[in-house]
Amino acid sequence: MAVLTVIMVMLIVTVLGVAALTVSGMENKMSGLHRTMEASGQAAESCLGTGANVILQTLLPESG
């Protein structure tokens, strides 16, 4: 009877361990996606600023 109890407890702990590994792997993927999205947003903002500068220089050339 005690052996059956120990086996059941070990099975439950194993299932919990596998679930924890799965969740931590998913969190790593999500954080990587967040970093990628943040970097792409910063790149887009930079492109918008550069485009605005080009348009301003084209429409309003400085006399020099």
VMD Tcl script that builds the backbone (N, CA, C; Angstrom):
set m [mol new atoms 192]
animate dup $m
set s [atomselect $m all]
$s set {name element resname resid chain x y z} {
  {N N MET 1 A 0.826 -1.191 0.000}
  {CA C MET 1 A 0.000 0.000 0.000}
  {C C MET 1 A 0.870 1.255 0.000}
  {N N ALA 2 A 1.939 1.234 0.757}
  {CA C ALA 2 A 2.812 2.405 0.812}
  {C C ALA 2 A 3.518 2.629 -0.519}
  {N N VAL 3 A 3.846 1.539 -1.201}
  {CA C VAL 3 A 4.525 1.647 -2.497}
  {C C VAL 3 A 3.598 2.309 -3.510}
  {N N LEU 4 A 2.328 1.955 -3.472}
  {CA C LEU 4 A 1.358 2.555 -4.389}
  {C C LEU 4 A 1.221 4.054 -4.128}
  {N N THR 5 A 1.215 4.446 -2.865}
  {CA C THR 5 A 1.130 5.862 -2.512}
  {C C THR 5 A 2.357 6.612 -3.004}
  {N N VAL 6 A 3.524 6.039 -2.822}
  {CA C VAL 6 A 4.764 6.686 -3.269}
  {C C VAL 6 A 4.766 6.819 -4.786}
  {N N ILE 7 A 4.336 5.799 -5.489}
  {CA C ILE 7 A 4.289 5.849 -6.952}
  {C C ILE 7 A 3.313 6.937 -7.415}
  {N N MET 8 A 2.165 7.047 -6.786}
  {CA C MET 8 A 1.189 8.074 -7.152}
  {C C MET 8 A 1.740 9.476 -6.912}
  {N N VAL 9 A 2.424 9.671 -5.768}
  {CA C VAL 9 A 3.013 10.981 -5.467}
  {C C VAL 9 A 4.095 11.315 -6.488}
  {N N MET 10 A 4.921 10.332 -6.840}
  {CA C MET 10 A 5.972 10.577 -7.829}
  {C C MET 10 A 5.373 10.908 -9.194}
  {N N LEU 11 A 4.282 10.274 -9.557}
  {CA C LEU 11 A 3.608 10.558 -10.816}
  {C C LEU 11 A 3.065 11.985 -10.835}
  {N N ILE 12 A 2.465 12.392 -9.750}
  {CA C ILE 12 A 1.924 13.754 -9.655}
  {C C ILE 12 A 3.049 14.785 -9.740}
  {N N VAL 13 A 4.140 14.547 -9.039}
  {CA C VAL 13 A 5.275 15.475 -9.074}
  {C C VAL 13 A 5.881 15.530 -10.474}
  {N N THR 14 A 5.949 14.408 -11.155}
  {CA C THR 14 A 6.475 14.377 -12.518}
  {C C THR 14 A 5.588 15.180 -13.462}
  {N N VAL 15 A 4.283 15.017 -13.343}
  {CA C VAL 15 A 3.356 15.774 -14.191}
  {C C VAL 15 A 3.481 17.268 -13.913}
  {N N LEU 16 A 3.612 17.645 -12.659}
  {CA C LEU 16 A 3.785 19.059 -12.321}
  {C C LEU 16 A 5.103 19.604 -12.882}
  {N N GLY 17 A 6.151 18.802 -12.846}
  {CA C GLY 17 A 7.441 19.229 -13.385}
  {C C GLY 17 A 7.392 19.437 -14.888}
  {N N VAL 18 A 6.750 18.525 -15.592}
  {CA C VAL 18 A 6.612 18.660 -17.044}
  {C C VAL 18 A 5.776 19.895 -17.377}
  {N N ALA 19 A 4.734 20.140 -16.626}
  {CA C ALA 19 A 3.901 21.324 -16.859}
  {C C ALA 19 A 4.696 22.603 -16.617}
  {N N ALA 20 A 5.522 22.617 -15.583}
  {CA C ALA 20 A 6.328 23.801 -15.293}
  {C C ALA 20 A 7.340 24.052 -16.405}
  {N N LEU 21 A 7.950 23.009 -16.936}
  {CA C LEU 21 A 8.895 23.172 -18.046}
  {C C LEU 21 A 8.199 23.697 -19.291}
  {N N THR 22 A 7.014 23.215 -19.553}
  {CA C THR 22 A 6.259 23.679 -20.717}
  {C C THR 22 A 5.915 25.155 -20.588}
  {N N VAL 23 A 5.473 25.566 -19.412}
  {CA C VAL 23 A 5.104 26.966 -19.191}
  {C C VAL 23 A 6.330 27.867 -19.301}
  {N N SER 24 A 7.460 27.441 -18.747}
  {CA C SER 24 A 8.649 28.290 -18.814}
  {C C SER 24 A 9.154 28.408 -20.248}
  {N N GLY 25 A 9.034 27.342 -21.035}
  {CA C GLY 25 A 9.412 27.422 -22.451}
  {C C GLY 25 A 8.520 28.388 -23.210}
  {N N MET 26 A 7.241 28.366 -22.893}
  {CA C MET 26 A 6.305 29.277 -23.549}
  {C C MET 26 A 6.599 30.722 -23.154}
  {N N GLU 27 A 6.950 30.954 -21.896}
  {CA C GLU 27 A 7.287 32.305 -21.451}
  {C C GLU 27 A 8.532 32.816 -22.157}
  {N N ASN 28 A 9.508 31.962 -22.394}
  {CA C ASN 28 A 10.708 32.371 -23.122}
  {C C ASN 28 A 10.361 32.778 -24.544}
  {N N LYS 29 A 9.502 32.027 -25.203}
  {CA C LYS 29 A 9.081 32.371 -26.557}
  {C C LYS 29 A 8.346 33.706 -26.574}
  {N N MET 30 A 7.496 33.916 -25.582}
  {CA C MET 30 A 6.737 35.161 -25.525}
  {C C MET 30 A 7.645 36.357 -25.287}
  {N N SER 31 A 8.637 36.214 -24.420}
  {CA C SER 31 A 9.541 37.331 -24.163}
  {C C SER 31 A 10.403 37.621 -25.383}
  {N N GLY 32 A 10.792 36.586 -26.121}
  {CA C GLY 32 A 11.538 36.810 -27.360}
  {C C GLY 32 A 10.698 37.542 -28.382}
  {N N LEU 33 A 9.425 37.181 -28.486}
  {CA C LEU 33 A 8.520 37.861 -29.409}
  {C C LEU 33 A 8.336 39.317 -28.999}
  {N N HIS 34 A 8.240 39.564 -27.707}
  {CA C HIS 34 A 8.074 40.938 -27.219}
  {C C HIS 34 A 9.287 41.783 -27.583}
  {N N ARG 35 A 10.501 41.242 -27.400}
  {CA C ARG 35 A 11.718 41.981 -27.765}
  {C C ARG 35 A 11.747 42.273 -29.261}
  {N N THR 36 A 11.349 41.296 -30.068}
  {CA C THR 36 A 11.334 41.480 -31.523}
  {C C THR 36 A 10.334 42.558 -31.916}
  {N N MET 37 A 9.167 42.530 -31.320}
  {CA C MET 37 A 8.151 43.532 -31.641}
  {C C MET 37 A 8.598 44.924 -31.218}
  {N N GLU 38 A 9.253 45.026 -30.078}
  {CA C GLU 38 A 9.733 46.321 -29.607}
  {C C GLU 38 A 10.816 46.870 -30.541}
  {N N ALA 39 A 11.726 46.014 -30.981}
  {CA C ALA 39 A 12.782 46.446 -31.893}
  {C C ALA 39 A 12.193 46.866 -33.240}
  {N N SER 40 A 11.197 46.140 -33.727}
  {CA C SER 40 A 10.598 46.515 -35.009}
  {C C SER 40 A 9.821 47.819 -34.883}
  {N N GLY 41 A 9.205 48.064 -33.757}
  {CA C GLY 41 A 8.520 49.344 -33.534}
  {C C GLY 41 A 9.492 50.503 -33.517}
  {N N GLN 42 A 10.630 50.318 -32.881}
  {CA C GLN 42 A 11.645 51.373 -32.864}
  {C C GLN 42 A 12.201 51.622 -34.259}
  {N N ALA 43 A 12.380 50.567 -35.044}
  {CA C ALA 43 A 12.862 50.723 -36.420}
  {C C ALA 43 A 11.837 51.475 -37.258}
  {N N ALA 44 A 10.567 51.186 -37.069}
  {CA C ALA 44 A 9.518 51.877 -37.824}
  {C C ALA 44 A 9.485 53.356 -37.467}
  {N N GLU 45 A 9.614 53.677 -36.188}
  {CA C GLU 45 A 9.635 55.080 -35.782}
  {C C GLU 45 A 10.835 55.807 -36.375}
  {N N SER 46 A 11.965 55.145 -36.430}
  {CA C SER 46 A 13.158 55.741 -37.018}
  {C C SER 46 A 12.950 56.014 -38.504}
  {N N CYS 47 A 12.335 55.066 -39.197}
  {CA C CYS 47 A 12.060 55.261 -40.627}
  {C C CYS 47 A 11.090 56.416 -40.852}
  {N N LEU 48 A 10.087 56.533 -39.995}
  {CA C LEU 48 A 9.150 57.645 -40.131}
  {C C LEU 48 A 9.854 58.987 -39.943}
  {N N GLY 49 A 10.732 59.064 -38.953}
  {CA C GLY 49 A 11.471 60.309 -38.727}
  {C C GLY 49 A 12.379 60.646 -39.891}
  {N N THR 50 A 13.045 59.645 -40.440}
  {CA C THR 50 A 13.927 59.876 -41.592}
  {C C THR 50 A 13.106 60.309 -42.802}
  {N N GLY 51 A 11.977 59.673 -43.025}
  {CA C GLY 51 A 11.111 60.055 -44.143}
  {C C GLY 51 A 10.603 61.476 -44.003}
  {N N ALA 52 A 10.220 61.859 -42.799}
  {CA C ALA 52 A 9.757 63.228 -42.570}
  {C C ALA 52 A 10.878 64.222 -42.843}
  {N N ASN 53 A 12.095 63.909 -42.447}
  {CA C ASN 53 A 13.226 64.797 -42.712}
  {C C ASN 53 A 13.494 64.933 -44.204}
  {N N VAL 54 A 13.399 63.835 -44.941}
  {CA C VAL 54 A 13.622 63.877 -46.392}
  {C C VAL 54 A 12.561 64.739 -47.064}
  {N N ILE 55 A 11.311 64.565 -46.641}
  {CA C ILE 55 A 10.227 65.371 -47.230}
  {C C ILE 55 A 10.431 66.848 -46.924}
  {N N LEU 56 A 10.780 67.155 -45.693}
  {CA C LEU 56 A 11.008 68.559 -45.328}
  {C C LEU 56 A 12.166 69.141 -46.118}
  {N N GLN 57 A 13.230 68.398 -46.300}
  {CA C GLN 57 A 14.379 68.909 -47.057}
  {C C GLN 57 A 14.036 69.072 -48.524}
  {N N THR 58 A 13.140 68.256 -49.040}
  {CA C THR 58 A 12.740 68.360 -50.439}
  {C C THR 58 A 11.812 69.546 -50.661}
  {N N LEU 59 A 10.855 69.721 -49.773}
  {CA C LEU 59 A 9.869 70.791 -49.937}
  {C C LEU 59 A 10.395 72.156 -49.504}
  {N N LEU 60 A 11.251 72.151 -48.507}
  {CA C LEU 60 A 11.774 73.409 -47.969}
  {C C LEU 60 A 13.292 73.403 -48.036}
  {N N PRO 61 A 13.874 73.501 -49.255}
  {CA C PRO 61 A 15.336 73.479 -49.323}
  {C C PRO 61 A 15.915 74.740 -48.704}
  {N N GLU 62 A 16.973 74.562 -47.989}
  {CA C GLU 62 A 17.650 75.688 -47.368}
  {C C GLU 62 A 18.480 76.397 -48.436}
  {N N SER 63 A 18.450 77.702 -48.400}
  {CA C SER 63 A 19.295 78.439 -49.353}
  {C C SER 63 A 20.679 78.531 -48.763}
  {N N GLY 64 A 21.629 77.950 -49.458}
  {CA C GLY 64 A 22.948 77.903 -48.865}
  {C C GLY 64 A 23.954 78.099 -49.829}
}
mol reanalyze $m
mol bondsrecalc $m
mol representation Tube
mol addrep $m
